[in-house]
Amino acid sequence: MPSDGREPLIINDTKKDDRASVFDAIYEARIGSYLGMPVYLSNGKLFGTVCAIDPEPYAFTEQEIETIKRLSSVVSVIIENAGKSSYDEFDDKLMRLEKLSMLGQLSAGLAHELRNPMQSVRGFVQFLFEDQKSNPYREIVLSEMDRMNQLINDFLMATQPTAPKREYYNVNDLVSEAVDFMKNEATLHNIDITLLVEVPKAIVHVDKAQIKQVLINLIKNAIEASSDEDGKVEIALRMDNHQGVVIEIVDNGPGIPVSIIGRIGEPFFSTKEEGTGLGLSISQRIVQEHKGTIRFENLVDGTKVSVILPVDGE
């Protein structure tokens, strides 16, 4: 074996090769033949050895020797890349898991402790203000209670999801219904919303209510993010032969800061003052349960969100 130790150790017959006795593990295990290649890191440190053994004497071929060399190089690269992951990244992932656990416990408690009393209070408020329906305080109280109830529903949806009730639908119809539903809100914000259909017909196997919930949530976010002047939201459909149907929602807002784009969809993380971050978290989970994906991309002027769904249940 060369003195630098960076070449493979080849022992075709451990009984006849004196080098085998130097390596106690080989000698004591009664291995017939041994082929080992050291794994060195970039700093010159020896990490370990990639080896192949045979219980009987065996003459390793040149191809097998080259294979072990390549495996050693691959293992070295993997170890180097793994070493670059900081503890901060690990702690961040652990913190996200802890948040999800906390979310589950909190939502269950909120659902049982708040939902029923809130419904009772809402009923009494409506009764007390029955003769004062034009009273502005009545509308404020009821709207705030509805908002609290929606937060509870979001918590439940994020932690106790219902299984999708799938049926076959034309994706054009689903998207059109979601856009029509959001047109009034777009008008209130002076946002021009358009739908561009490039897919003649694409059938998806989905839960209609859940997918419409995703689209409405994403379109709502796009409306809120669009520019105050000449604001616009464009929704387009296209086919991807490898992935399925792609629904693209594009706004002309300021975009998502690069520093936080990786956290989009994380529960309790939101760039909105009163946001909980649950809307996108729920949307991502729904799409994932439909074997699809959601992608966020910053454009030169705005943001593009792509929802990819498999066609015809594939």
PAZA-459668 format. One record per atom (N, C-alpha, C): x, y, z; residue in three letters. Coordinates in steps of 0.2 Angstrom, whole numbers, padded with zeros to 4 digits, always signed. Layout:
N
XYZALA;...
This chain:
314
+0004-0006+0000MET;+0000+0000+0000MET;+0004+0006+0000MET;+0003+0011-0004PRO;+0007+0017-0005PRO;+0007+0021+0002PRO;+0013+0025+0003SER;+0014+0028+0010SER;+0009+0033+0011SER;+0006+0036+0006ASP;+0002+0042+0008ASP;-0005+0039+0010ASP;-0007+0033+0009GLY;-0013+0030+0012GLY;-0019+0032+0008GLY;-0018+0035+0002ARG;-0024+0037-0002ARG;-0025+0033-0008ARG;-0023+0027-0008GLU;-0024+0022-0013GLU;-0028+0016-0010GLU;-0032+0012-0013PRO;-0035+0007-0010PRO;-0031+0001-0007PRO;-0033-0002-0002LEU;-0030-0008+0001LEU;-0033-0014-0002LEU;-0029-0018-0006ILE;-0032-0024-0009ILE;-0029-0030-0006ILE;-0033-0034-0003ILE;-0030-0041+0000ILE;-0035-0046-0003ILE;-0032-0050-0008ASN;-0036-0055-0011ASN;-0037-0061-0007ASN;-0032-0062-0003ASP;-0032-0068+0001ASP;-0029-0067+0008ASP;-0033-0066+0013THR;-0031-0063+0020THR;-0027-0069+0023THR;-0027-0075+0021LYS;-0024-0080+0024LYS;-0016-0080+0022LYS;-0015-0078+0016LYS;-0009-0078+0013LYS;-0005-0071+0013LYS;-0009-0066+0014ASP;-0006-0059+0014ASP;-0005-0057+0021ASP;+0002-0055+0023ASP;+0004-0053+0030ASP;+0000-0047+0032ASP;-0002-0043+0027ARG;-0005-0036+0029ARG;-0011-0037+0033ARG;-0015-0043+0032ALA;-0021-0044+0035ALA;-0020-0044+0043ALA;-0014-0047+0045SER;-0013-0048+0052SER;-0012-0041+0055SER;-0011-0036+0052VAL;-0010-0029+0055VAL;-0016-0026+0056VAL;-0021-0028+0053PHE;-0028-0025+0054PHE;-0032-0030+0058PHE;-0033-0029+0064ASP;-0036-0034+0069ASP;-0043-0036+0067ASP;-0047-0030+0064ALA;-0054-0032+0063ALA;-0054-0037+0057ALA;-0050-0036+0052ILE;-0050-0041+0046ILE;-0048-0048+0048ILE;-0043-0048+0052TYR;-0040-0054+0054TYR;-0045-0058+0059TYR;-0047-0055+0064GLU;-0052-0058+0069GLU;-0059-0060+0066GLU;-0061-0056+0061ALA;-0067-0058+0058ALA;-0067-0063+0053ALA;-0061-0066+0051ARG;-0060-0071+0047ARG;-0062-0070+0040ARG;-0061-0064+0037ILE;-0063-0062+0031ILE;-0058-0065+0026ILE;-0061-0067+0020GLY;-0057-0070+0015GLY;-0053-0065+0011GLY;-0057-0060+0009SER;-0053-0055+0004SER;-0056-0048+0006SER;-0052-0043+0005TYR;-0054-0036+0007TYR;-0052-0031+0002TYR;-0056-0026+0001LEU;-0055-0021-0003LEU;-0057-0014+0000LEU;-0053-0010+0002GLY;-0054-0004+0006GLY;-0051+0002+0003GLY;-0055+0008+0003MET;-0053+0014+0000MET;-0054+0019+0005MET;-0049+0023+0008PRO;-0050+0028+0013PRO;-0054+0034+0010PRO;-0058+0037+0015VAL;-0061+0043+0013VAL;-0058+0049+0017VAL;-0055+0053+0013TYR;-0052+0059+0016TYR;-0056+0066+0014TYR;-0057+0070+0019LEU;-0060+0076+0019LEU;-0055+0082+0015LEU;-0058+0087+0014SER;-0054+0092+0010SER;-0049+0095+0015SER;-0049+0095+0021ASN;-0044+0097+0026ASN;-0039+0092+0027ASN;-0039+0086+0023GLY;-0034+0081+0024GLY;-0035+0076+0029GLY;-0041+0077+0033LYS;-0042+0072+0038LYS;-0045+0066+0036LYS;-0043+0060+0039LEU;-0046+0054+0037LEU;-0052+0053+0040LEU;-0058+0052+0037PHE;-0064+0051+0040PHE;-0066+0044+0041PHE;-0064+0039+0037GLY;-0066+0032+0037GLY;-0064+0029+0031GLY;-0067+0023+0030THR;-0065+0019+0024THR;-0071+0016+0021THR;-0072+0016+0014VAL;-0077+0012+0011VAL;-0074+0006+0009VAL;-0077+0000+0010CYS;-0074-0006+0009CYS;-0079-0011+0006CYS;-0076-0016+0003ALA;-0080-0022+0000ALA;-0076-0028+0003ALA;-0080-0033+0005ILE;-0077-0039+0008ILE;-0080-0045+0005ILE;-0076-0051+0005ASP;-0079-0057+0003ASP;-0077-0063+0008ASP;-0081-0067+0010PRO;-0079-0072+0015PRO;-0074-0077+0013PRO;-0073-0077+0006GLU;-0068-0082+0003GLU;-0063-0078-0001GLU;-0057-0080-0002PRO;-0052-0077-0006PRO;-0055-0075-0013PRO;-0054-0069-0015TYR;-0057-0067-0021TYR;-0052-0061-0024TYR;-0051-0062-0031ALA;-0047-0057-0035ALA;-0051-0051-0037ALA;-0051-0046-0034PHE;-0055-0040-0036PHE;-0053-0037-0043PHE;-0058-0036-0047THR;-0056-0033-0054THR;-0055-0026-0054THR;-0052-0024-0059GLU;-0050-0016-0060GLU;-0057-0012-0060GLU;-0062-0015-0062GLN;-0068-0011-0062GLN;-0071-0011-0055GLN;-0070-0016-0051GLU;-0073-0016-0044GLU;-0068-0011-0040GLU;-0062-0011-0042ILE;-0057-0006-0038ILE;-0059+0001-0040ILE;-0061+0003-0046GLU;-0062+0010-0048GLU;-0069+0012-0045GLU;-0074+0007-0045THR;-0080+0008-0041THR;-0079+0010-0034THR;-0075+0007-0031ILE;-0074+0009-0024ILE;-0071+0015-0023ILE;-0066+0017-0028LYS;-0063+0024-0028LYS;-0068+0029-0029LYS;-0073+0028-0033ARG;-0078+0033-0035ARG;-0083+0034-0029ARG;-0085+0028-0026LEU;-0089+0028-0020LEU;-0085+0032-0014LEU;-0079+0032-0013SER;-0075+0035-0008SER;-0076+0043-0010SER;-0075+0045-0016SER;-0076+0052-0018SER;-0083+0055-0016SER;-0088+0050-0018VAL;-0095+0053-0017VAL;-0096+0053-0010VAL;-0094+0049-0006VAL;-0095+0049+0002VAL;-0092+0055+0005VAL;-0086+0057+0002SER;-0082+0063+0004SER;-0086+0069+0003SER;-0089+0070-0003VAL;-0093+0075-0005VAL;-0099+0076+0000VAL;-0102+0070+0001ILE;-0108+0070+0005ILE;-0107+0073+0012ILE;-0101+0070+0015ILE;-0099+0072+0021ILE;-0098+0079+0022ILE;-0094+0082+0017GLU;-0092+0089+0017GLU;-0099+0093+0016GLU;-0104+0092+0012ASN;-0110+0096+0012ASN;-0114+0095+0018ASN;-0114+0089+0021ALA;-0118+0089+0027ALA;-0115+0093+0033ALA;-0108+0094+0033GLY;-0105+0097+0038GLY;-0106+0105+0037GLY;-0108+0107+0031LYS;-0109+0114+0030LYS;-0116+0116+0033LYS;-0121+0112+0035SER;-0127+0114+0038SER;-0126+0116+0045SER;-0128+0122+0046SER;-0126+0125+0053SER;-0131+0123+0058SER;-0129+0124+0064TYR;-0134+0122+0070TYR;-0140+0127+0070TYR;-0139+0133+0067ASP;-0144+0137+0067ASP;-0150+0135+0062ASP;-0148+0131+0057GLU;-0153+0128+0052GLU;-0157+0123+0056GLU;-0153+0119+0060PHE;-0156+0113+0063PHE;-0161+0116+0069PHE;-0158+0121+0072ASP;-0163+0124+0077ASP;-0169+0127+0074ASP;-0168+0130+0068ASP;-0174+0133+0065ASP;-0179+0128+0063ASP;-0177+0122+0061LYS;-0182+0117+0059LYS;-0185+0114+0065LYS;-0181+0113+0071LEU;-0184+0111+0077LEU;-0189+0116+0080LEU;-0188+0122+0079MET;-0192+0127+0081MET;-0199+0127+0078MET;-0198+0125+0071ARG;-0204+0125+0067ARG;-0209+0119+0069ARG;-0205+0113+0071LEU;-0209+0107+0073LEU;-0212+0109+0080LEU;-0209+0113+0084GLU;-0212+0114+0091GLU;-0218+0119+0090GLU;-0218+0123+0085LYS;-0223+0128+0083LYS;-0229+0124+0081LYS;-0228+0119+0077LEU;-0234+0115+0074LEU;-0237+0111+0080LEU;-0233+0108+0084SER;-0235+0105+0090SER;-0239+0109+0095SER;-0237+0115+0096MET;-0240+0120+0100MET;-0247+0122+0097MET;-0247+0123+0090LEU;-0253+0125+0086LEU;-0258+0119+0087LEU;-0256+0113+0087GLY;-0261+0108+0088GLY;-0264+0108+0095GLY;-0261+0109+0100GLN;-0263+0109+0106GLN;-0268+0115+0107GLN;-0265+0121+0105LEU;-0269+0127+0106LEU;-0276+0127+0102LEU;-0276+0124+0096SER;-0282+0124+0092SER;-0287+0120+0095SER;-0285+0114+0097ALA;-0290+0109+0101ALA;-0293+0113+0107ALA;-0289+0116+0111GLY;-0292+0120+0117GLY;-0296+0125+0115GLY;-0294+0129+0110LEU;-0299+0135+0107LEU;-0305+0132+0105LEU;-0305+0127+0101ALA;-0311+0125+0098ALA;-0316+0123+0103ALA;-0314+0119+0108HIS;-0319+0117+0113HIS;-0321+0122+0118HIS;-0316+0127+0120GLU;-0318+0132+0125GLU;-0321+0138+0122GLU;-0320+0140+0116LEU;-0322+0146+0114LEU;-0328+0146+0109LEU;-0328+0141+0105ARG;-0333+0140+0099ARG;-0340+0141+0102ARG;-0342+0136+0106ASN;-0349+0136+0109ASN;-0351+0143+0113ASN;-0347+0145+0117PRO;-0348+0152+0121PRO;-0349+0157+0116PRO;-0345+0158+0111MET;-0345+0163+0106MET;-0352+0163+0102MET;-0354+0157+0100GLN;-0360+0157+0097GLN;-0366+0159+0101GLN;-0366+0158+0107SER;-0371+0160+0112SER;-0371+0167+0113SER;-0365+0170+0113VAL;-0364+0178+0114VAL;-0366+0181+0108VAL;-0365+0178+0102ARG;-0367+0181+0096ARG;-0375+0181+0095ARG;-0378+0176+0097GLY;-0385+0176+0097GLY;-0388+0181+0102GLY;-0385+0182+0108PHE;-0388+0187+0112PHE;-0387+0194+0110PHE;-0381+0195+0106VAL;-0380+0202+0103VAL;-0385+0203+0098VAL;-0386+0199+0094GLN;-0391+0200+0089GLN;-0398+0201+0092GLN;-0400+0197+0097PHE;-0406+0198+0101PHE;-0407+0205+0104PHE;-0401+0207+0107LEU;-0402+0214+0111LEU;-0402+0220+0106LEU;-0399+0219+0100PHE;-0399+0224+0095PHE;-0404+0223+0090PHE;-0409+0219+0091GLU;-0414+0217+0086GLU;-0418+0223+0083GLU;-0419+0228+0088ASP;-0423+0234+0086ASP;-0418+0240+0084ASP;-0412+0238+0084GLN;-0407+0243+0082GLN;-0402+0241+0077GLN;-0405+0238+0071LYS;-0400+0235+0066LYS;-0396+0240+0063LYS;-0398+0246+0063SER;-0393+0251+0060SER;-0388+0254+0065SER;-0388+0251+0071ASN;-0383+0254+0076ASN;-0376+0251+0074ASN;-0371+0256+0073PRO;-0364+0254+0070PRO;-0361+0249+0075PRO;-0362+0250+0082TYR;-0359+0246+0087TYR;-0361+0238+0086TYR;-0367+0237+0084ARG;-0369+0230+0082ARG;-0365+0227+0077ARG;-0364+0231+0072GLU;-0360+0228+0066GLU;-0353+0227+0068GLU;-0350+0231+0072ILE;-0343+0230+0074ILE;-0343+0224+0079ILE;-0347+0223+0083VAL;-0347+0218+0088VAL;-0348+0211+0084VAL;-0353+0211+0079LEU;-0354+0205+0076LEU;-0348+0203+0071LEU;-0345+0208+0068SER;-0340+0207+0063SER;-0333+0204+0067SER;-0332+0207+0073GLU;-0326+0205+0076GLU;-0327+0198+0079GLU;-0333+0196+0081MET;-0335+0189+0083MET;-0334+0185+0077MET;-0336+0187+0072ASP;-0336+0182+0066ASP;-0328+0181+0064ASP;-0324+0187+0065ARG;-0317+0186+0064ARG;-0314+0181+0069ARG;-0316+0182+0075MET;-0313+0177+0080MET;-0315+0170+0078MET;-0321+0169+0076ASN;-0323+0162+0074ASN;-0319+0159+0068ASN;-0318+0164+0063GLN;-0314+0162+0058GLN;-0307+0160+0060GLN;-0304+0163+0065LEU;-0297+0161+0067LEU;-0298+0154+0070LEU;-0303+0153+0074ILE;-0303+0146+0077ILE;-0304+0141+0071ILE;-0308+0142+0066ASN;-0309+0138+0061ASN;-0302+0137+0057ASN;-0298+0142+0056ASP;-0292+0141+0053ASP;-0287+0137+0057ASP;-0287+0138+0064PHE;-0283+0133+0068PHE;-0285+0126+0067PHE;-0291+0125+0067LEU;-0294+0118+0067LEU;-0292+0115+0060LEU;-0292+0119+0054MET;-0291+0117+0048MET;-0284+0115+0047MET;-0279+0119+0051ALA;-0272+0118+0050ALA;-0270+0112+0054ALA;-0273+0110+0059THR;-0271+0105+0063THR;-0275+0098+0063THR;-0281+0099+0061GLN;-0286+0093+0061GLN;-0289+0093+0054GLN;-0285+0092+0049PRO;-0288+0093+0042PRO;-0293+0087+0041PRO;-0298+0088+0036THR;-0302+0083+0034THR;-0300+0080+0028THR;-0301+0074+0027ALA;-0298+0070+0020ALA;-0302+0073+0014ALA;-0298+0074+0009PRO;-0302+0077+0003PRO;-0307+0072+0000PRO;-0313+0075-0001LYS;-0318+0071-0005LYS;-0318+0072-0012LYS;-0314+0068-0015ARG;-0312+0070-0022ARG;-0318+0067-0027ARG;-0318+0072-0032GLU;-0322+0070-0038GLU;-0319+0073-0044GLU;-0321+0071-0050TYR;-0318+0074-0056TYR;-0321+0080-0058TYR;-0317+0085-0060TYR;-0319+0092-0062TYR;-0315+0095-0067TYR;-0318+0099-0071ASN;-0314+0103-0076ASN;-0310+0108-0073ASN;-0304+0109-0073VAL;-0300+0114-0069VAL;-0302+0121-0071VAL;-0304+0122-0078ASN;-0306+0128-0080ASN;-0312+0131-0076ASN;-0317+0126-0075ASP;-0323+0128-0071ASP;-0321+0130-0064ASP;-0317+0127-0061LEU;-0315+0128-0054LEU;-0311+0135-0053LEU;-0307+0136-0058VAL;-0303+0143-0058VAL;-0308+0148-0059VAL;-0312+0147-0064SER;-0317+0153-0066SER;-0322+0154-0060SER;-0324+0149-0057GLU;-0328+0151-0051GLU;-0325+0155-0045GLU;-0318+0153-0044ALA;-0315+0156-0039ALA;-0313+0164-0041ALA;-0312+0165-0048VAL;-0311+0172-0050VAL;-0317+0176-0050VAL;-0323+0173-0052ASP;-0329+0176-0051ASP;-0331+0178-0044ASP;-0329+0174-0040PHE;-0331+0175-0032PHE;-0327+0181-0030PHE;-0321+0182-0033MET;-0316+0187-0030MET;-0317+0194-0034MET;-0321+0194-0039LYS;-0321+0200-0043LYS;-0323+0206-0039LYS;-0328+0205-0035ASN;-0331+0211-0031ASN;-0326+0214-0026ASN;-0322+0209-0023GLU;-0317+0212-0019GLU;-0311+0215-0023GLU;-0310+0213-0029ALA;-0305+0216-0033ALA;-0307+0223-0035ALA;-0314+0224-0036THR;-0316+0230-0038THR;-0316+0235-0032THR;-0317+0233-0026LEU;-0317+0237-0020LEU;-0310+0240-0019LEU;-0305+0236-0021HIS;-0298+0238-0020HIS;-0295+0241-0027HIS;-0300+0242-0032ASN;-0298+0245-0038ASN;-0292+0241-0041ASN;-0293+0235-0041ILE;-0288+0230-0044ILE;-0292+0227-0050ILE;-0288+0227-0056ASP;-0290+0224-0062ASP;-0288+0217-0062ASP;-0293+0212-0062ILE;-0292+0205-0062ILE;-0294+0202-0068ILE;-0289+0198-0071THR;-0291+0195-0078THR;-0289+0187-0077THR;-0293+0183-0081LEU;-0292+0176-0082LEU;-0290+0174-0089LEU;-0284+0171-0090LEU;-0281+0169-0096LEU;-0281+0161-0096LEU;-0286+0158-0100VAL;-0286+0151-0101VAL;-0282+0148-0107VAL;-0277+0144-0106GLU;-0273+0141-0111GLU;-0275+0134-0111GLU;-0279+0131-0107VAL;-0280+0124-0107VAL;-0287+0123-0109VAL;-0288+0119-0115PRO;-0294+0118-0118PRO;-0299+0114-0113PRO;-0296+0109-0110LYS;-0299+0105-0105LYS;-0295+0101-0102LYS;-0295+0101-0095ALA;-0290+0097-0091ALA;-0294+0095-0085ALA;-0295+0088-0084ILE;-0299+0085-0078ILE;-0294+0084-0073ILE;-0296+0086-0067VAL;-0293+0085-0061VAL;-0297+0081-0056VAL;-0294+0077-0052HIS;-0297+0073-0047HIS;-0296+0076-0040HIS;-0301+0081-0038VAL;-0299+0085-0032VAL;-0306+0086-0028VAL;-0305+0088-0022ASP;-0310+0091-0017ASP;-0312+0098-0020ASP;-0317+0099-0023LYS;-0319+0105-0026LYS;-0319+0111-0021LYS;-0322+0110-0015ALA;-0322+0115-0010ALA;-0315+0117-0007ALA;-0311+0112-0006GLN;-0304+0113-0004GLN;-0300+0117-0009GLN;-0300+0115-0015ILE;-0296+0118-0020ILE;-0298+0125-0022ILE;-0305+0126-0021LYS;-0307+0133-0022LYS;-0305+0138-0016LYS;-0305+0135-0010GLN;-0303+0138-0004GLN;-0295+0140-0005GLN;-0291+0136-0008VAL;-0284+0138-0010VAL;-0284+0144-0015VAL;-0288+0143-0020LEU;-0287+0148-0025LEU;-0290+0155-0023LEU;-0295+0155-0019ILE;-0298+0161-0016ILE;-0293+0164-0012ILE;-0290+0160-0008ASN;-0285+0163-0003ASN;-0279+0166-0007ASN;-0276+0163-0012LEU;-0271+0165-0016LEU;-0273+0171-0020LEU;-0279+0172-0022ILE;-0281+0177-0026ILE;-0282+0183-0021ILE;-0285+0182-0016LYS;-0285+0187-0011LYS;-0279+0190-0009LYS;-0274+0186-0008ASN;-0267+0189-0006ASN;-0264+0193-0012ASN;-0265+0191-0018ALA;-0263+0194-0023ALA;-0266+0201-0024ALA;-0273+0201-0023ILE;-0276+0208-0023ILE;-0273+0213-0018ILE;-0272+0210-0012GLU;-0270+0214-0006GLU;-0262+0216-0008GLU;-0259+0212-0011ALA;-0252+0214-0013ALA;-0251+0218-0019ALA;-0256+0219-0023SER;-0255+0223-0029SER;-0254+0230-0028SER;-0251+0233-0033SER;-0249+0240-0032SER;-0256+0245-0031SER;-0255+0250-0027ASP;-0261+0254-0026ASP;-0263+0258-0032ASP;-0258+0259-0037GLU;-0260+0263-0043GLU;-0259+0257-0049GLU;-0264+0257-0053ASP;-0264+0252-0059ASP;-0263+0245-0056ASP;-0266+0244-0051GLY;-0265+0237-0048GLY;-0269+0232-0052GLY;-0266+0226-0053LYS;-0269+0221-0057LYS;-0266+0214-0055LYS;-0271+0209-0056VAL;-0270+0202-0054VAL;-0271+0198-0061VAL;-0267+0194-0063GLU;-0268+0190-0069GLU;-0268+0182-0067GLU;-0273+0179-0068ILE;-0273+0171-0067ILE;-0273+0168-0074ILE;-0268+0163-0074ALA;-0267+0160-0081ALA;-0267+0152-0079ALA;-0269+0148-0084LEU;-0269+0141-0084LEU;-0265+0139-0090LEU;-0260+0134-0089ARG;-0257+0131-0094ARG;-0255+0123-0092ARG;-0253+0119-0097MET;-0252+0112-0096MET;-0244+0111-0096MET;-0242+0107-0091ASP;-0235+0105-0091ASP;-0235+0098-0092ASP;-0232+0095-0097ASN;-0232+0088-0099ASN;-0229+0084-0093ASN;-0225+0086-0089HIS;-0222+0082-0084HIS;-0225+0083-0077HIS;-0229+0088-0076GLN;-0231+0089-0069GLN;-0239+0089-0069GLN;-0242+0092-0074GLY;-0249+0092-0074GLY;-0252+0099-0076GLY;-0257+0101-0073VAL;-0260+0108-0075VAL;-0257+0113-0070VAL;-0255+0119-0073VAL;-0252+0124-0069VAL;-0257+0130-0068VAL;-0259+0132-0062ILE;-0263+0138-0061ILE;-0258+0144-0059ILE;-0257+0149-0062GLU;-0252+0154-0061GLU;-0256+0161-0059GLU;-0255+0163-0053ILE;-0258+0169-0050ILE;-0252+0175-0050ILE;-0253+0180-0053VAL;-0247+0185-0054VAL;-0250+0192-0052VAL;-0247+0195-0047ASP;-0249+0202-0045ASP;-0243+0207-0047ASP;-0244+0213-0047ASN;-0239+0218-0048ASN;-0237+0222-0042ASN;-0237+0219-0036GLY;-0235+0222-0030GLY;-0227+0222-0029GLY;-0225+0223-0023PRO;-0218+0224-0022PRO;-0214+0218-0022PRO;-0217+0212-0022GLY;-0214+0205-0022GLY;-0212+0203-0014GLY;-0210+0197-0014ILE;-0208+0195-0007ILE;-0201+0195-0006ILE;-0199+0198+0000PRO;-0192+0199+0001PRO;-0188+0192+0001PRO;-0182+0192-0002VAL;-0178+0186-0003VAL;-0177+0183+0004VAL;-0176+0187+0009SER;-0174+0185+0016SER;-0180+0180+0019SER;-0186+0181+0017ILE;-0191+0178+0020ILE;-0195+0173+0016ILE;-0193+0173+0009ILE;-0197+0169+0004ILE;-0197+0161+0006ILE;-0192+0159+0010GLY;-0192+0152+0012GLY;-0196+0151+0018GLY;-0199+0156+0021ARG;-0203+0155+0027ARG;-0211+0156+0025ARG;-0212+0157+0019ILE;-0219+0158+0017ILE;-0223+0151+0018ILE;-0228+0152+0021GLY;-0232+0145+0022GLY;-0231+0143+0029GLY;-0226+0146+0033GLU;-0225+0143+0040GLU;-0231+0146+0045GLU;-0234+0142+0049PRO;-0239+0144+0053PRO;-0236+0150+0058PRO;-0241+0155+0059PHE;-0239+0160+0063PHE;-0234+0165+0060PHE;-0232+0164+0054PHE;-0227+0169+0051PHE;-0231+0173+0045PHE;-0232+0179+0046SER;-0235+0183+0041SER;-0232+0190+0040SER;-0232+0193+0034THR;-0230+0200+0033THR;-0236+0205+0035THR;-0242+0202+0036LYS;-0247+0207+0037LYS;-0248+0208+0044LYS;-0250+0214+0046GLU;-0250+0217+0053GLU;-0255+0212+0057GLU;-0261+0210+0054GLU;-0265+0206+0058GLU;-0266+0199+0055GLU;-0261+0197+0051GLY;-0261+0190+0049GLY;-0258+0185+0053GLY;-0260+0179+0053THR;-0258+0173+0057THR;-0253+0169+0053THR;-0253+0169+0046GLY;-0249+0165+0042GLY;-0253+0158+0041GLY;-0259+0157+0044LEU;-0262+0151+0043LEU;-0265+0149+0036LEU;-0267+0155+0033GLY;-0270+0154+0026GLY;-0266+0150+0021GLY;-0259+0153+0021LEU;-0255+0149+0016LEU;-0253+0143+0018LEU;-0252+0142+0025SER;-0250+0135+0028SER;-0256+0130+0026SER;-0262+0132+0027ILE;-0268+0128+0025ILE;-0268+0126+0018ILE;-0267+0131+0014SER;-0267+0130+0006SER;-0261+0125+0004SER;-0255+0126+0007GLN;-0250+0122+0005GLN;-0252+0114+0007GLN;-0255+0114+0013ARG;-0256+0107+0015ARG;-0262+0104+0011ARG;-0267+0108+0009ILE;-0272+0105+0005ILE;-0269+0103-0002ILE;-0265+0107-0005VAL;-0262+0105-0012VAL;-0257+0099-0011VAL;-0254+0099-0006GLN;-0249+0093-0005GLN;-0254+0086-0004GLN;-0259+0087-0001GLU;-0264+0081+0000GLU;-0267+0079-0007GLU;-0267+0084-0011HIS;-0269+0082-0018HIS;-0263+0080-0023HIS;-0258+0079-0020LYS;-0251+0077-0023LYS;-0249+0082-0028LYS;-0250+0089-0026GLY;-0248+0094-0030GLY;-0243+0098-0026GLY;-0241+0104-0029THR;-0236+0108-0026THR;-0238+0116-0027THR;-0236+0120-0022ILE;-0236+0127-0023ILE;-0229+0130-0023ILE;-0228+0135-0028ARG;-0222+0138-0029ARG;-0223+0146-0029ARG;-0218+0149-0025PHE;-0218+0156-0025PHE;-0212+0159-0029PHE;-0213+0164-0033GLU;-0207+0166-0037GLU;-0208+0174-0037GLU;-0202+0177-0036ASN;-0202+0185-0037ASN;-0201+0186-0044ASN;-0205+0191-0047LEU;-0204+0193-0054LEU;-0200+0200-0053LEU;-0199+0203-0059VAL;-0196+0210-0060VAL;-0201+0215-0056VAL;-0207+0214-0057ASP;-0212+0218-0055ASP;-0218+0214-0052ASP;-0217+0211-0046GLY;-0223+0208-0043GLY;-0221+0201-0041GLY;-0226+0196-0040THR;-0225+0190-0037THR;-0229+0185-0041THR;-0227+0179-0043LYS;-0230+0174-0046LYS;-0231+0168-0041LYS;-0237+0165-0040VAL;-0238+0159-0036VAL;-0241+0154-0041VAL;-0238+0148-0041SER;-0240+0143-0046SER;-0243+0137-0042SER;-0249+0135-0043VAL;-0252+0129-0040VAL;-0252+0124-0046VAL;-0248+0118-0044ILE;-0247+0113-0049ILE;-0251+0107-0047ILE;-0256+0104-0051LEU;-0260+0099-0049LEU;-0260+0093-0054LEU;-0260+0087-0052PRO;-0259+0081-0057PRO;-0266+0081-0061PRO;-0266+0079-0067VAL;-0272+0079-0071VAL;-0275+0072-0071VAL;-0281+0072-0070ASP;-0285+0066-0071ASP;-0283+0061-0065ASP;-0281+0064-0059GLY;-0279+0059-0054GLY;-0272+0056-0055GLY;-0268+0058-0060GLU;-0262+0054-0061GLU;-0257+0056-0056GLU;
